[in-house]
Amino acid sequence: MQVERGGWRVEASGGVGGGRRLGPREAGGVEDQINIDEIKHPIDSFKTFNEFFIRELKPGARPIAFEDHDDIAICAADCRLMAFESVDDSLRLWIKGRKFSVQGLLGAELSSNNFIQGSLVIFRLAPQDYHRFHVPVSGVIEAFVDIPGSLYTVNPIAVNSKYCNVFTENKRVVSIISTSKFGKVAFIAIGATMVGSITFIKKKGDYVHKGDEVFVFTLLCLLCYELTTLNAQLGTNQDAFLSFRQFGYFSFGGSTVICLFEKDSIDLDEDLIANSERSLETLVSVGMKLGVAKGKRSSEGFPNLHGI
C-alpha cells in the first residue's frame, strides 16, 4: 500500500505492470497516468517509447523546497519513498534480505564507517514516473564507484523477502557527496530488470546543488521489443539531456536509488517516518522537503512544505 503526499493520488504498490514487462497495449495505459501538460516537448516529437520515458519536464514543473537553504534535503525523484532514521529500522521494517549490510551496499572500495546506523531513504520508481533523478543535497562529488552485479527486480516483494538481496547484489553506482550541512552523503543508483546501464552526467570533483539531475539509467538492448503503435508517436531530442539541472536519468522500467546519511546528521520529515514505520510507501515528487540538518528543525522552525 501507499499513501499520498502533496496531492498525489493513492495507487496499488508496484505501479503499472506490477514489475512485469509491459506490452504495447499495457504501455499505452502508462500515458494515461502522466500529466502531459508538464512535459517539455510535444508527445508527437518522441520516436520511441523508451525515449519518452526519459522525457524532460518544463522549467518550474518541480519546484525545489527552500532552494537556497543547504541545510534542507529534498526528495530525489518522483517515486514511492521509504525513510528510516537508522539502518536497523530499515532492516526491521522493510529490507529483509539476509545478506544486506551498509558495507555490502557500498561495495569493497568504499568505507562504510561514516554511515553505520545512519539514516536510510529508498526512492523507488514505477514505469509511469518521471524517470530522472536529482541530488537531495548540495555539495562536492568525492567519488563514483561502479559495482557490477545482477539485474533483479526491485519490486517490494523482492525487497521484503529474506531470500533476496537485490540492493547488494544488483548492478549499481555509488556516489559520495561531501556537504557542509550533512557531512558525507552516499547516493546509490541501483539497476533492475530492464534497466542495466547507469550513466552519470556529472563527474568526480563537480559541485552539485540540490535539485541537480545526476544520472541516467538505460534500457538493456536484449530486453527491447517492438512498440509499433507507440513508435509512431514517441521520441526525444538529444540536446534535451542538457537542461533541468541534469545529473542523470532512467530509461524504460522502474528502478531505485538509496540515499545514506551519516548518523545524527538529518531529521527526516515526521510523516515520512510515520508511514515507513507502518510499511507504507509515500508518493513524493522531486523537490519536496525530505528533512533538515540536525539541530535546524527546532531552531529555525522550517515548515513541512511539500513543493516549495
MARVEXLUM-954545 format. One record per residue (C-alpha): residue number from 1; x, y, z. Coordinates in steps of 0.1 Angstrom, whole numbers, plus 5000, padded with zeros to 4 digits. Last residue first. Example, Ala and Ser with C-alpha at 12.3 -4.5 7.8 and 13.67 -1.06 7.14 Angstrom:
2
resi; east; north; up
2; 5137; 4989; 5071 $
1; 5123; 4955; 5078 $
//
This chain:
308
resi; east; north; up
308; 5081; 5250; 4976 $
307; 5065; 5216; 4970 $
306; 5058; 5195; 5001 $
305; 5061; 5220; 5029 $
304; 5070; 5209; 5064 $
303; 5075; 5243; 5079 $
302; 5110; 5254; 5088 $
301; 5112; 5262; 5125 $
300; 5147; 5277; 5126 $
299; 5159; 5265; 5160 $
298; 5137; 5234; 5163 $
297; 5143; 5219; 5129 $
296; 5179; 5231; 5125 $
295; 5196; 5210; 5151 $
294; 5202; 5181; 5128 $
293; 5201; 5190; 5091 $
292; 5165; 5191; 5079 $
291; 5144; 5165; 5061 $
290; 5129; 5154; 5028 $
289; 5112; 5185; 5015 $
288; 5096; 5180; 4981 $
287; 5119; 5188; 4952 $
286; 5113; 5158; 4930 $
285; 5079; 5142; 4937 $
284; 5065; 5121; 4966 $
283; 5043; 5091; 4970 $
282; 5048; 5076; 5004 $
281; 5054; 5039; 5008 $
280; 5037; 5022; 5038 $
279; 5055; 4997; 5060 $
278; 5037; 5012; 5091 $
277; 5071; 5025; 5103 $
276; 5075; 5039; 5068 $
275; 5044; 5060; 5071 $
274; 5055; 5075; 5104 $
273; 5090; 5082; 5091 $
272; 5077; 5100; 5060 $
271; 5052; 5120; 5080 $
270; 5079; 5130; 5105 $
269; 5102; 5146; 5080 $
268; 5137; 5132; 5083 $
267; 5159; 5149; 5109 $
266; 5194; 5146; 5095 $
265; 5230; 5143; 5106 $
264; 5226; 5120; 5136 $
263; 5243; 5091; 5119 $
262; 5257; 5099; 5085 $
261; 5232; 5099; 5057 $
260; 5225; 5071; 5031 $
259; 5204; 5077; 5000 $
258; 5191; 5047; 4980 $
257; 5181; 5050; 4944 $
256; 5157; 5026; 4927 $
255; 5144; 5013; 4894 $
254; 5113; 5011; 4873 $
253; 5113; 5003; 4836 $
252; 5123; 5022; 4805 $
251; 5152; 5046; 4808 $
250; 5165; 5062; 4840 $
249; 5180; 5097; 4841 $
248; 5212; 5116; 4850 $
247; 5227; 5146; 4867 $
246; 5208; 5172; 4848 $
245; 5200; 5206; 4861 $
244; 5168; 5210; 4840 $
243; 5187; 5211; 4807 $
242; 5214; 5192; 4789 $
241; 5196; 5160; 4781 $
240; 5172; 5179; 4759 $
239; 5200; 5181; 4734 $
238; 5193; 5145; 4724 $
237; 5158; 5154; 4713 $
236; 5132; 5127; 4721 $
235; 5107; 5101; 4706 $
234; 5071; 5090; 4708 $
233; 5041; 5088; 4684 $
232; 5048; 5063; 4656 $
231; 5069; 5043; 4679 $
230; 5039; 5039; 4702 $
229; 5019; 5018; 4678 $
228; 5048; 4995; 4667 $
227; 5063; 4990; 4701 $
226; 5089; 4965; 4692 $
225; 5109; 4949; 4720 $
224; 5140; 4959; 4739 $
223; 5151; 4934; 4766 $
222; 5184; 4925; 4748 $
221; 5191; 4962; 4744 $
220; 5191; 4969; 4781 $
219; 5172; 5001; 4788 $
218; 5193; 5030; 4801 $
217; 5195; 5045; 4836 $
216; 5208; 5081; 4836 $
215; 5224; 5102; 4863 $
214; 5227; 5134; 4883 $
213; 5199; 5160; 4879 $
212; 5206; 5190; 4901 $
211; 5179; 5195; 4927 $
210; 5203; 5201; 4955 $
209; 5233; 5220; 4940 $
208; 5262; 5199; 4927 $
207; 5299; 5208; 4928 $
206; 5320; 5186; 4905 $
205; 5351; 5169; 4918 $
204; 5341; 5135; 4904 $
203; 5319; 5138; 4874 $
202; 5284; 5149; 4865 $
201; 5262; 5134; 4838 $
200; 5263; 5099; 4853 $
199; 5253; 5069; 4831 $
198; 5238; 5038; 4846 $
197; 5231; 5010; 4821 $
196; 5210; 4980; 4832 $
195; 5173; 4988; 4835 $
194; 5151; 4960; 4821 $
193; 5150; 4943; 4855 $
192; 5169; 4965; 4879 $
191; 5199; 4989; 4883 $
190; 5206; 5006; 4916 $
189; 5218; 5042; 4919 $
188; 5234; 5048; 4953 $
187; 5238; 5083; 4967 $
186; 5260; 5083; 4998 $
185; 5260; 5115; 5018 $
184; 5290; 5128; 5037 $
183; 5286; 5156; 5063 $
182; 5250; 5168; 5064 $
181; 5255; 5206; 5065 $
180; 5288; 5214; 5047 $
179; 5284; 5185; 5022 $
178; 5307; 5159; 5007 $
177; 5288; 5137; 4982 $
176; 5297; 5101; 4977 $
175; 5285; 5084; 4945 $
174; 5277; 5047; 4943 $
173; 5268; 5030; 4910 $
172; 5248; 4998; 4910 $
171; 5245; 4964; 4895 $
170; 5223; 4942; 4917 $
169; 5236; 4920; 4945 $
168; 5236; 4944; 4975 $
167; 5202; 4961; 4969 $
166; 5186; 4929; 4955 $
165; 5194; 4906; 4984 $
164; 5165; 4881; 4980 $
163; 5157; 4851; 5002 $
162; 5146; 4871; 5032 $
161; 5119; 4887; 5010 $
160; 5107; 4923; 5016 $
159; 5130; 4937; 4989 $
158; 5117; 4911; 4964 $
157; 5080; 4917; 4971 $
156; 5088; 4954; 4972 $
155; 5097; 4953; 4935 $
154; 5134; 4959; 4929 $
153; 5135; 4933; 4902 $
152; 5169; 4915; 4898 $
151; 5195; 4929; 4874 $
150; 5227; 4912; 4886 $
149; 5260; 4928; 4895 $
148; 5289; 4951; 4887 $
147; 5298; 4979; 4911 $
146; 5308; 5013; 4896 $
145; 5323; 5037; 4922 $
144; 5320; 5074; 4918 $
143; 5338; 5096; 4944 $
142; 5340; 5129; 4961 $
141; 5312; 5148; 4945 $
140; 5310; 5182; 4961 $
139; 5280; 5195; 4979 $
138; 5243; 5204; 4979 $
137; 5217; 5178; 4989 $
136; 5189; 5157; 4975 $
135; 5206; 5152; 4942 $
134; 5182; 5147; 4913 $
133; 5170; 5115; 4895 $
132; 5152; 5114; 4862 $
131; 5125; 5089; 4853 $
130; 5093; 5108; 4856 $
129; 5070; 5080; 4868 $
128; 5048; 5057; 4847 $
127; 5072; 5028; 4849 $
126; 5074; 5027; 4888 $
125; 5102; 5044; 4907 $
124; 5116; 5036; 4941 $
123; 5134; 5061; 4963 $
122; 5147; 5045; 4995 $
121; 5160; 5066; 5023 $
120; 5185; 5055; 5050 $
119; 5195; 5073; 5082 $
118; 5229; 5065; 5097 $
117; 5235; 5034; 5119 $
116; 5269; 5029; 5102 $
115; 5271; 5055; 5075 $
114; 5305; 5072; 5080 $
113; 5322; 5038; 5087 $
112; 5310; 5023; 5055 $
111; 5344; 5026; 5037 $
110; 5344; 5025; 5000 $
109; 5362; 5001; 4976 $
108; 5346; 4969; 4988 $
107; 5310; 4978; 4979 $
106; 5286; 5005; 4992 $
105; 5256; 4982; 4996 $
104; 5277; 4954; 5010 $
103; 5293; 4978; 5035 $
102; 5258; 4990; 5045 $
101; 5246; 4954; 5050 $
100; 5221; 4932; 5034 $
99; 5229; 4894; 5035 $
98; 5196; 4881; 5050 $
97; 5174; 4902; 5027 $
96; 5145; 4916; 5047 $
95; 5147; 4953; 5039 $
94; 5114; 4968; 5051 $
93; 5106; 4971; 5088 $
92; 5134; 4956; 5109 $
91; 5161; 4961; 5083 $
90; 5151; 4997; 5077 $
89; 5149; 5004; 5114 $
88; 5184; 4989; 5119 $
87; 5197; 5012; 5091 $
86; 5185; 5042; 5112 $
85; 5160; 5070; 5110 $
84; 5142; 5053; 5081 $
83; 5125; 5067; 5050 $
82; 5106; 5048; 5024 $
81; 5096; 5066; 4992 $
80; 5075; 5058; 4962 $
79; 5087; 5079; 4934 $
78; 5090; 5112; 4916 $
77; 5127; 5116; 4925 $
76; 5154; 5130; 4947 $
75; 5133; 5142; 4976 $
74; 5149; 5173; 4992 $
73; 5174; 5180; 5020 $
72; 5173; 5212; 5040 $
71; 5205; 5225; 5054 $
70; 5216; 5239; 5020 $
69; 5189; 5265; 5023 $
68; 5187; 5285; 4990 $
67; 5163; 5261; 4973 $
66; 5139; 5260; 5003 $
65; 5119; 5233; 4985 $
64; 5128; 5229; 4949 $
63; 5099; 5234; 4925 $
62; 5093; 5205; 4901 $
61; 5074; 5218; 4870 $
60; 5093; 5250; 4872 $
59; 5111; 5246; 4838 $
58; 5091; 5221; 4817 $
57; 5098; 5184; 4823 $
56; 5122; 5162; 4804 $
55; 5114; 5128; 4790 $
54; 5135; 5098; 4798 $
53; 5104; 5075; 4795 $
52; 5095; 5090; 4761 $
51; 5129; 5078; 4748 $
50; 5119; 5043; 4757 $
49; 5086; 5046; 4739 $
48; 5104; 5056; 4707 $
47; 5102; 5085; 4683 $
46; 5091; 5113; 4706 $
45; 5081; 5146; 4689 $
44; 5044; 5136; 4689 $
43; 5042; 5140; 4727 $
42; 5053; 5176; 4725 $
41; 5085; 5185; 4744 $
40; 5088; 5199; 4779 $
39; 5063; 5176; 4796 $
38; 5042; 5194; 4823 $
37; 5010; 5194; 4802 $
36; 5011; 5156; 4796 $
35; 5005; 5149; 4833 $
34; 5011; 5111; 4832 $
33; 4987; 5083; 4843 $
32; 4970; 5080; 4809 $
31; 5005; 5076; 4793 $
30; 5010; 5044; 4813 $
29; 4979; 5029; 4797 $
28; 4996; 5028; 4763 $
27; 5022; 5006; 4779 $
26; 4997; 4979; 4785 $
25; 4987; 4977; 4748 $
24; 5024; 4978; 4737 $
23; 5035; 4951; 4761 $
22; 5048; 4960; 4795 $
21; 5074; 4938; 4812 $
20; 5062; 4928; 4846 $
19; 5071; 4947; 4879 $
18; 5035; 4953; 4889 $
17; 5026; 4964; 4853 $
16; 5018; 5000; 4863 $
15; 5028; 5007; 4899 $
14; 5042; 4981; 4923 $
13; 5021; 4991; 4953 $
12; 4985; 5000; 4944 $
11; 4976; 5036; 4940 $
10; 4968; 5067; 4961 $
9; 4966; 5100; 4943 $
8; 4993; 5127; 4947 $
7; 4981; 5159; 4963 $
6; 5011; 5168; 4984 $
5; 5017; 5134; 5000 $
4; 4997; 5102; 4992 $
3; 4998; 5069; 5009 $
2; 5010; 5036; 4995 $
1; 5000; 5000; 5000 $
//
